[in-house]
């Protein structure tokens, strides 16, 4: 079963269980996925990798919004946003540990033959694809800079 189908089933379950926050988050995921599917140049179906990218983006946006709400003292909006982010993250693969990220980025650097910070683009192209959903793009970039800068 694809992630899209899983989300549809979870929407039905959330409706039956009257889980308002979860239902809202799942409907938001579905809305963004349908928009991506019907956008110009898109195929008729989204791959699981594309869906994970969408969900990851929603989780990041939600976390950023929650941070702003907290700074402004809007606790109820902060709690609502964090509840949605928790739902989004339940569909994402577990985040990588620092050691796993270092090892994988190091292997990609060796594969590409990168030797200096000038080769960062080459490494980032491959790393972004291989580590999509498993690590944040900023974390990947920081690790590549650290390893190539040594």
Contact map, one row per residue, 1 for C-alpha under 8 A:
111011000000000000000000000000000000000000000000000000000000000000000000000000000000000000000000000000000000000000000000000000000000000000000000000000
111111000000000000000000000000000000000000000001000000000000000000000000000000000000000000000000000000000000000000000000000000000000000000000000000000
111111100000000000000000000000000000000000000001001000000000000000000000000000000000000000000000000000000000000000000000000000000000000000000000000000
011111110000000000000000000001000000000000000001001000000000000000000000000000000000000000000000000000000000000000000000000000000000000000000000000000
111111111000000000000000000000000000000000000000000000000000000000000000000000000000000000000000000000000000000000000000000000000000000000000000000000
111111111100000000000000000000000000000000000000000000000000000000000000000000000000000000000000000000000000000000000000000000000000000000000000000000
001111111110000000000000010001000000000000000000000000000000000000000000000000000000000000000000000000000000000000000000000000000000000000000000000000
000111111111000000000000000001000000000000000000000000000000000000000000000000000000000000000000000000000000000000000000000000000000000000000000000000
000011111111100000000000000000000000000000000000000000000000000000000000000000000000000000000000000000000000000000000000000000000000000000000000000000
000001111111110000000000010000000000000000000000000000000000000000000000000000000000000000000000000000000000000000000000000000000000000000000000000000
000000111111111000000010011000000000000000000000000000000000000000000000000000000000000000000000000000000000000000000000000000000000000000000000000000
000000011111111100000000000000000000000000000000000000000000000000000000000000000000000000000000000000000000000000000000000000000000000000000000000000
000000001111111110000000000000000000000000000000000000000000000000000000000000000000000000000000000000000000000000000000000000000000000000000000000000
000000000111111111110110000000000000000000000000000000000000000000000000000000000000000000000000000000000000000000000000000000000000000000000000000000
000000000011111111110010000000000000000000000000000000000000000000000000000000000000000000000000000000000000000000000000000000000000000000000000000000
000000000001111111100000000000000000000000000000000000000000000000000000000000000000000000000000000000000000000000000000000000000000000000000000000000
000000000000111111100000000000000000000000000000000000000000000000000000000000000000000000000000000000000000000000000000000000000000000000000000000000
000000000000011111110000000000000000000000000000000000000000000000000000000000000000000000000000000000000000000000000000000000000000000000000000000000
000000000000011111111110000000000000000000000000000000000000000000000000000000000000000000000000000000000000000000000000000000000000000000000000000000
000000000000011001111111000000000000000000000000000000000000000000000000000000000000000000000000000000000000000000000000000000000000000000000000000000
000000000000000000111111100000000000000000000000000000000000000000000000000000010011000000000000000000000000000000000000000000000000000000000000000000
000000000000010000111111110000000000000000000000000000000000000000000000000000000011001000000000000000000000000000000000000000000000000000000000000000
000000000010011000111111111000000000000000000000000000000000000000000000000000000000000000000000000000000000000000000000000000000000000000000000000000
000000000000000000011111111100000000000000000000000000000000000000000000000000000001000000000000000000000000000000000000000000000000000000000000000000
000000000000000000001111111110000000000000000000000000000000000000000000000000000001101100000000000000000000000000000000000000000000000000000000000000
000000100110000000000111111111000000000000000000000000000000000000000000000000000000001100000000000000000000000000000000000000000000000000000000000000
000000000010000000000011111111100000000000000000000000000000000000000000000000000000000000000000000000000000000000000000000000000000000000000000000000
000000000000000000000001111111110000000000000000000000000000000000000000000000000000000000000000000000000000000000000000000000000000000000000000000000
000000000000000000000000111111111000000000000000000001100100000000000000000000000000000100000000000000000000000000000000000000000000000000000000000000
000100110000000000000000011111111100000000000000000000000000000000000000000000000000000000000000000000000000000000000000000000000000000000000000000000
000000000000000000000000001111111110000000000000000000000000000000000000000000000000000000000000000000000000000000000000000000000000000000000000000000
000000000000000000000000000111111111000000000000000001000000000000000000000000000000000000000000000000000000000000000000000000000000000000000000000000
000000000000000000000000000011111111100000000100001001000000000000000000000000000000000000000000000000000000000000000000000000000000000000000000000000
000000000000000000000000000001111111110000000000000000000000000000000000000000000000000000000000000000000000000000000000000000000000000000000000000000
000000000000000000000000000000111111111000000000000000000000000000000000000000000000000000000000000000000000000000000000000000000000000000000000000000
000000000000000000000000000000011111111001000000000000000000000000000000000000000000000000000000000000000000000000000000000000000000000000000000000000
000000000000000000000000000000001111111001111100000000000000000000000000000000000000000000000000000000000000000000000000000000000000000000000000000000
000000000000000000000000000000000111111101110000000000000000000000000000000000000000000000000000000000000000000000000000000000000000000000000000000000
000000000000000000000000000000000011111111000000000000000000000000000000000000000000000000000000000000000000000000000000000000000000000000000000000000
000000000000000000000000000000000000011111000000000000000000000000000000000000000000000000000000000000000000000000000000000000000000000000000000000000
000000000000000000000000000000000000001111100000000000000000000000000000000000000000000000000000000000000000000000000000000000000000000000000000000000
000000000000000000000000000000000001111111110000000000000000000000000000000000000000000000000000000000000000000000000000000000000000000000000000000000
000000000000000000000000000000000000110011111100000000000000000000000000000000000000000000000000000000000000000000000000000000000000000000000000000000
000000000000000000000000000000000000110001111100000000000000000000000000000000000000000000000000000000000000000000000000000000000000000000000000000000
000000000000000000000000000000000000100000111110000000000000000000000000000000000000000000000000000000000000000000000000000000000000000000000000000000
000000000000000000000000000000001000100000111111011000000000000000000000000000000000000000000000000000000000000000000000000000000000000000000000000000
000000000000000000000000000000000000000000001111111000000000000000000000000000000000000000000000000000000000000000000000000000000000000000000000000000
011100000000000000000000000000000000000000000111111100000000000000000000000000000000000000000000000000000000000000000000000000000000000000000000000000
000000000000000000000000000000000000000000000011111110000000000000000000000000000000000000000000000000000000000000000000000000000001000000000000000000
000000000000000000000000000000000000000000000111111111000000000000000000000000000000000000000000000000000000000000000000000000000000000000000000000000
001100000000000000000000000000001000000000000111111111100000000000000000000000000000000000000000000000000000000000000000000000000000000000000000000000
000000000000000000000000000000000000000000000001111111110000000000000000000000000000000000110000000000000000000000000000000000000001100000000000000000
000000000000000000000000000000000000000000000000111111111000000000000000000000000000000000000000000000000000000000000000000000000001100000000000000000
000000000000000000000000000010011000000000000000011111111100000000000000000000000000000000000000000000000000000000000000000000000000000000000000000000
000000000000000000000000000010000000000000000000001111111110000000000000000000000000000110110000000000000000000000000000000000000000000000000000000000
000000000000000000000000000000000000000000000000000111111111000000000000000000000000000110010000000000000000000000000000000000000000100000000000000000
000000000000000000000000000000000000000000000000000011111111100000000000000000000000000000000000000000000000000000000000000000000000000000000000000000
000000000000000000000000000010000000000000000000000001111111110000000000000000000000100100000000000000000000000000000000000000000000000000000000000000
000000000000000000000000000000000000000000000000000000111111111000000000000000000001100110000000000000000000000000000000000000000000000000000000000000
000000000000000000000000000000000000000000000000000000011111111100000000000000000000000000000000000000000000000000000000000000000000000000000000000000
000000000000000000000000000000000000000000000000000000001111111110000000000000000000000000000000000000000000000000000000000000000000000000000000000000
000000000000000000000000000000000000000000000000000000000111111111000000000000001101100000000000000000000000000000000000000000000000000000000000000000
000000000000000000000000000000000000000000000000000000000011111111100000000000001100100000000000000000000000000000000000000000000000000000000000000000
000000000000000000000000000000000000000000000000000000000001111111110000000000000000000000000000000000000000000000000000000000000000000000000000000000
000000000000000000000000000000000000000000000000000000000000111111111000000001001000000000000000000000000000000000000000000000000000000000000000000000
000000000000000000000000000000000000000000000000000000000000011111111100000011101100000000000000000000000000000000000000000000000000000000000000000000
000000000000000000000000000000000000000000000000000000000000001111111110000001000000000000000000000000000000000000000000000000000000000000000000000000
000000000000000000000000000000000000000000000000000000000000000111111111000000000000000000000000000000000000000000000000000000000000000000000000000000
000000000000000000000000000000000000000000000000000000000000000011111111111011000000000000000000000000000000000000000000000000000000000000000000000000
000000000000000000000000000000000000000000000000000000000000000001111111111001000000000000000000000000000000000000000000000000000000000000000000000000
000000000000000000000000000000000000000000000000000000000000000000111111110000000000000000000000000000000000000000000000000000000000000000000000000000
000000000000000000000000000000000000000000000000000000000000000000011111110000000000000000000000000000000000000000000000000000000000000000000000000000
000000000000000000000000000000000000000000000000000000000000000000001111111000000000000000000000000000000000000000000000000000000000000000000000000000
000000000000000000000000000000000000000000000000000000000000000000001111111111000000000000000000000000000000000000000000000000000000000000000000000000
000000000000000000000000000000000000000000000000000000000000000000001100111111100000000000000000000000000000000000000000000000000000000000000000000000
000000000000000000000000000000000000000000000000000000000000000000000000011111110000000000000000000000000000000000000000000000000000000000000000000000
000000000000000000000000000000000000000000000000000000000000000001001000011111111000000000000000000000000000000000000000000000000000000000000000000000
000000000000000000000000000000000000000000000000000000000000000011101100011111111100000000000000000000000000000000000000000000000000000000000000000000
000000000000000000000000000000000000000000000000000000000000000001000000001111111110000000000000000000000000000000000000000000000000000000000000000000
000000000000000000001000000000000000000000000000000000000000000000000000000111111111000000000000000000000000000000000000000000000000000000000000000000
000000000000000000000000000000000000000000000000000000000000011011000000000011111111100000000000000000000000000000000000000000000000000000000000000000
000000000000000000000000000000000000000000000000000000000000011001000000000001111111110000000000000000000000000000000000000000000000000000000000000000
000000000000000000001100000000000000000000000000000000000000000000000000000000111111111000000000000000000000000000000000000000000000000000000000000000
000000000000000000001101100000000000000000000000000000000010010000000000000000011111111100000000000000000000000000000000000000000000000000000000000000
000000000000000000000000100000000000000000000000000000000110011000000000000000001111111110000000000000000000000000000000000000000000000000000000000000
000000000000000000000000000000000000000000000000000000000000000000000000000000000111111111000000000000000000000000000000000000000000000000000000000000
000000000000000000000100110000000000000000000000000000000000000000000000000000000011111111100000000000000000000000000000000000000000000000000000000000
000000000000000000000000110010000000000000000000000000110110000000000000000000000001111111110000000000000000000000000000000000000000000000000000000000
000000000000000000000000000000000000000000000000000000110010000000000000000000000000111111111000000000000000000000000000000000000000000000000000000000
000000000000000000000000000000000000000000000000000000000000000000000000000000000000011111111000000000000000000000000000000000000000000000000000000000
000000000000000000000000000000000000000000000000000100100000000000000000000000000000001111111000000000000000000000000000000000000000000000000000000000
000000000000000000000000000000000000000000000000000100110000000000000000000000000000000111111100000000000000000000000000000000000000110000000000000000
000000000000000000000000000000000000000000000000000000000000000000000000000000000000000011111110000000000000000000000000000000000000110000000000000000
000000000000000000000000000000000000000000000000000000000000000000000000000000000000000000011111000000000000000000000000000000000000010000000000000000
000000000000000000000000000000000000000000000000000000000000000000000000000000000000000000001111100000000000000000000000000000000000111000000000000000
000000000000000000000000000000000000000000000000000000000000000000000000000000000000000000000111110110000000000000000000000000000000011000000000000000
000000000000000000000000000000000000000000000000000000000000000000000000000000000000000000000011111110000000000000000000000000000000000000000000000000
000000000000000000000000000000000000000000000000000000000000000000000000000000000000000000000001111111000000000000000000000000000000000000000000000000
000000000000000000000000000000000000000000000000000000000000000000000000000000000000000000000000111111100000000000000000000000000000000000000000000000
000000000000000000000000000000000000000000000000000000000000000000000000000000000000000000000001111111110000000000000000000000000000000000000000000000
000000000000000000000000000000000000000000000000000000000000000000000000000000000000000000000001111111111000000000000000000000000000001000010010000000
000000000000000000000000000000000000000000000000000000000000000000000000000000000000000000000000011111111100000000000000000000000000000000000010000000
000000000000000000000000000000000000000000000000000000000000000000000000000000000000000000000000001111111110000000000000000000000000000000000000000000
000000000000000000000000000000000000000000000000000000000000000000000000000000000000000000000000000111111111000000000000000000000000000000000000000000
000000000000000000000000000000000000000000000000000000000000000000000000000000000000000000000000000011111111100000000000000000100000000000010011000000
000000000000000000000000000000000000000000000000000000000000000000000000000000000000000000000000000001111111110000000000000000000000000000000000001000
000000000000000000000000000000000000000000000000000000000000000000000000000000000000000000000000000000111111111000000000000000000000000000000000000000
000000000000000000000000000000000000000000000000000000000000000000000000000000000000000000000000000000011111111100000000001001100000000000000000000000
000000000000000000000000000000000000000000000000000000000000000000000000000000000000000000000000000000001111111111100000001000000000000000000000000000
000000000000000000000000000000000000000000000000000000000000000000000000000000000000000000000000000000000111111111000000000000000000000000000000000000
000000000000000000000000000000000000000000000000000000000000000000000000000000000000000000000000000000000011111111000000000000000000000000000000000000
000000000000000000000000000000000000000000000000000000000000000000000000000000000000000000000000000000000001111111000000011000000000000000000000000000
000000000000000000000000000000000000000000000000000000000000000000000000000000000000000000000000000000000000111111100000000000000000000000000000000000
000000000000000000000000000000000000000000000000000000000000000000000000000000000000000000000000000000000000111111110011011000000000000000000000000100
000000000000000000000000000000000000000000000000000000000000000000000000000000000000000000000000000000000000100011111010000000000000000000000000000100
000000000000000000000000000000000000000000000000000000000000000000000000000000000000000000000000000000000000000001111111000000000000000000000000000110
000000000000000000000000000000000000000000000000000000000000000000000000000000000000000000000000000000000000000000111111000000000000000000000000100110
000000000000000000000000000000000000000000000000000000000000000000000000000000000000000000000000000000000000000000011111100000000000000000000000000000
000000000000000000000000000000000000000000000000000000000000000000000000000000000000000000000000000000000000000001111111111000000000000000000000000000
000000000000000000000000000000000000000000000000000000000000000000000000000000000000000000000000000000000000000001011111111100000000000000000001100100
000000000000000000000000000000000000000000000000000000000000000000000000000000000000000000000000000000000000000000000111111110000000000000000000000000
000000000000000000000000000000000000000000000000000000000000000000000000000000000000000000000000000000000000000101000011111111000000000000000000000000
000000000000000000000000000000000000000000000000000000000000000000000000000000000000000000000000000000000001100101000011111111100000000000000001000000
000000000000000000000000000000000000000000000000000000000000000000000000000000000000000000000000000000000000000000000001111111110000000000011001000000
000000000000000000000000000000000000000000000000000000000000000000000000000000000000000000000000000000000000000000000000111111111000000000000000000000
000000000000000000000000000000000000000000000000000000000000000000000000000000000000000000000000000000000001000000000000011111111100000000000000000000
000000000000000000000000000000000000000000000000000000000000000000000000000000000000000000000000000000001001000000000000001111111111000000010000000000
000000000000000000000000000000000000000000000000000000000000000000000000000000000000000000000000000000000000000000000000000111111111000010010000000000
000000000000000000000000000000000000000000000000000000000000000000000000000000000000000000000000000000000000000000000000000011111111000000000000000000
000000000000000000000000000000000000000000000000000000000000000000000000000000000000000000000000000000000000000000000000000001111111000000000000000000
000000000000000000000000000000000000000000000000000000000000000000000000000000000000000000000000000000000000000000000000000000111111111000000000000000
000000000000000000000000000000000000000000000000100110000000000000000000000000000000000000000000000000000000000000000000000000111111111110000000000000
000000000000000000000000000000000000000000000000000110010000000000000000000000000000000000011010000000000000000000000000000000000011111100000000000000
000000000000000000000000000000000000000000000000000000000000000000000000000000000000000000011111000000000000000000000000000000000011111100000000000000
000000000000000000000000000000000000000000000000000000000000000000000000000000000000000000000011000010000000000000000000000000000011111110110000000000
000000000000000000000000000000000000000000000000000000000000000000000000000000000000000000000000000000000000000000000000000000000001111111110000000000
000000000000000000000000000000000000000000000000000000000000000000000000000000000000000000000000000000000000000000000000000000010001001111111000000000
000000000000000000000000000000000000000000000000000000000000000000000000000000000000000000000000000000000000000000000000000000000000000111111100000000
000000000000000000000000000000000000000000000000000000000000000000000000000000000000000000000000000000000000000000000000000000000000001111111110000000
000000000000000000000000000000000000000000000000000000000000000000000000000000000000000000000000000010001000000000000000000100110000001111111111000000
000000000000000000000000000000000000000000000000000000000000000000000000000000000000000000000000000000000000000000000000000100000000000011111111100000
000000000000000000000000000000000000000000000000000000000000000000000000000000000000000000000000000000000000000000000000000000000000000001111111110000
000000000000000000000000000000000000000000000000000000000000000000000000000000000000000000000000000011001000000000000000000000000000000000111111111000
000000000000000000000000000000000000000000000000000000000000000000000000000000000000000000000000000000001000000000000001001100000000000000011111111100
000000000000000000000000000000000000000000000000000000000000000000000000000000000000000000000000000000000000000000001001000000000000000000001111111110
000000000000000000000000000000000000000000000000000000000000000000000000000000000000000000000000000000000000000000000000000000000000000000000111111111
000000000000000000000000000000000000000000000000000000000000000000000000000000000000000000000000000000000100000000000000000000000000000000000011111111
000000000000000000000000000000000000000000000000000000000000000000000000000000000000000000000000000000000000000001111001000000000000000000000001111111
000000000000000000000000000000000000000000000000000000000000000000000000000000000000000000000000000000000000000000011000000000000000000000000000111111
000000000000000000000000000000000000000000000000000000000000000000000000000000000000000000000000000000000000000000000000000000000000000000000000011111
